Amino acid sequence: MRRRHITEEDVLATLRRPLEEKHDFENNSYKLYGHTGDGRKIYVAVKDTTWGTQDPVIKTVVEVS
């Protein structure tokens, strides 16, 4: 399996304008879905207590297959 790079710009764009937002109660986070510059779908998991603040805490970034 090949590992592909997700840029900081991709993550910041997803945080600014997520395509979809899901609250993950089990992991105390929000999953924010977006796309990379080359069209791959990603989600950015953000700590739920910091989502909606000026400085959200990012838990993980994952490419969705």
C-alpha positions in Angstrom: 0.0 0.0 0.0 1.4 3.4 -1.0 1.4 6.2 1.4 0.2 9.6 -0.1 0.9 13.0 1.3 -1.9 15.2 2.6 -0.8 18.9 2.7 -1.4 21.4 5.4 -3.4 23.5 2.9 -5.8 20.5 2.4 -6.3 20.2 6.1 -6.9 24.0 6.6 -9.3 24.1 3.7 -11.3 21.3 5.3 -11.4 23.1 8.6 -12.6 26.3 7.0 -15.3 24.7 4.8 -16.1 21.1 5.6 -18.2 19.3 3.1 -19.8 17.2 5.9 -19.5 17.2 9.6 -20.2 14.2 11.9 -20.0 14.2 15.7 -18.2 11.0 16.9 -19.4 10.7 20.5 -17.3 7.6 21.1 -14.0 9.3 20.4 -15.0 12.8 21.6 -14.4 14.4 18.3 -15.9 15.8 15.1 -15.0 14.3 11.7 -14.9 17.0 9.1 -14.9 15.7 5.5 -13.2 17.5 2.6 -11.1 16.9 -0.5 -7.4 17.3 -1.2 -6.1 19.5 -4.1 -6.0 16.5 -6.3 -9.5 15.3 -5.5 -8.9 12.6 -2.9 -11.5 12.5 0.0 -10.2 13.1 3.5 -11.5 13.6 7.0 -9.9 15.7 9.7 -10.8 14.6 13.3 -10.9 17.5 15.7 -11.3 17.3 19.5 -15.0 18.1 20.1 -14.4 20.6 22.9 -12.3 22.7 20.5 -14.4 22.6 17.4 -15.9 26.0 16.6 -13.0 27.8 18.4 -10.3 29.8 16.7 -7.7 27.1 17.4 -9.2 23.6 17.0 -7.1 20.7 18.2 -6.5 18.2 15.3 -6.5 14.6 16.4 -5.8 12.9 13.1 -6.1 13.3 9.3 -7.1 10.3 7.2 -7.7 9.6 3.5 -11.1 8.0 3.0 -11.1 5.2 0.4 
